Amino acid sequence: MTDATVHVPDVIGIGAVEACGAIRSAGLSPTGPQREPEPIEGTIVGQEPGPDAVVRIGASVVLWSDSGRAGPTPLVSEPSTTAAPA
């Protein structure tokens, strides 16, 4: 690790406000998914980059909380279970 990088703290499972504070204390920038504002409610259920990743100081860390902002969505959609119209 050089002076220009930092390890991303593990904030999964802690409150959103505390998690954002920990991210900021590490010299990083908390944000919500898809460029939304940082989460302010609920518990953090996901983060990207993950815990202990080495990133440049000032990098963004995307946080997902369980308070209405869904977690990471799968890249592949589930097949439809509805029948096609006849």
Secondary structure as UniProt FT lines:
FT   TURN            3..4
FT   STRAND          5..7
FT   TURN            12..13
FT   HELIX           16..25
FT   TURN            26..27
FT   STRAND          29..31
FT   HELIX           33..35
FT   STRAND          43..48
FT   TURN            51..52
FT   STRAND          54..56
FT   TURN            57..58
FT   STRAND          60..65
//
